[in-house]
Amino acid sequence: GYDHRCNKSLSLSSRKFALLTKLVFQHAGFHCLVLHDYVFTPLVPYAMTHYHRKNNKNVVALGIMITASHNPAFDNGYKVYALDAIQIRSPMDSEISSFILQNLVPWMDYHSAMKMYNIEEVIGDD
């Protein structure tokens, strides 16, 4: 999911950040679903549990909400929800941080991929 925020200095809205995140996860072999339009943060864990119940199996690996949350609007970031639809906690948080630090080189040219999939937008006055 994503909210309405936008970092104009990076030309990066929450929507664009969510779609870029989808590209990264798809490139890693995951099937991804982006909730359409702006959503409230609690909708992501709710959608995860609803999808689990509807399909009667654990098919959702994690949920991500792109939001600044309690930070300044220009500080967009991730809220990551584990399989149980609860925000990540120790030791998951440090494992994710470690994995990020070990993978700072992009796996592909995401800028070109965003162009190929027509992921661009006009930056509004959010």
CORSULBEL-V669112 format. One record per backbone hydrogen bond with DSSP energy under -1.0 kcal/mol. CO is the residue of the C=O (numbers start at 0). NH is the residue of the N-H. If there is no record, write none. Layout:
co: (CO & CO)
nh: (NH & NH)
//
This chain:
co: (0 & 1 & 4 & 6 & 11 & 12 & 13 & 14 & 15 & 16 & 17 & 18 & 19 & 20 & 21 & 22 & 23 & 24 & 25 & 39 & 40 & 41 & 42 & 43 & 44 & 45 & 46 & 47 & 48 & 49 & 50 & 51 & 56 & 62 & 64 & 65 & 67 & 71 & 76 & 78 & 79 & 80 & 81 & 85 & 88 & 88 & 90 & 91 & 92 & 93 & 94 & 95 & 96 & 97 & 99 & 107 & 108 & 109 & 110 & 111 & 112 & 113 & 114 & 117 & 123)
nh: (65 & 38 & 13 & 11 & 6 & 16 & 17 & 18 & 19 & 20 & 21 & 22 & 23 & 24 & 25 & 26 & 27 & 29 & 28 & 42 & 43 & 45 & 46 & 47 & 48 & 49 & 50 & 51 & 52 & 53 & 54 & 55 & 58 & 80 & 78 & 2 & 70 & 74 & 66 & 64 & 87 & 62 & 84 & 81 & 91 & 92 & 94 & 95 & 96 & 97 & 98 & 99 & 100 & 101 & 102 & 109 & 112 & 113 & 114 & 115 & 116 & 118 & 117 & 119 & 125)
//
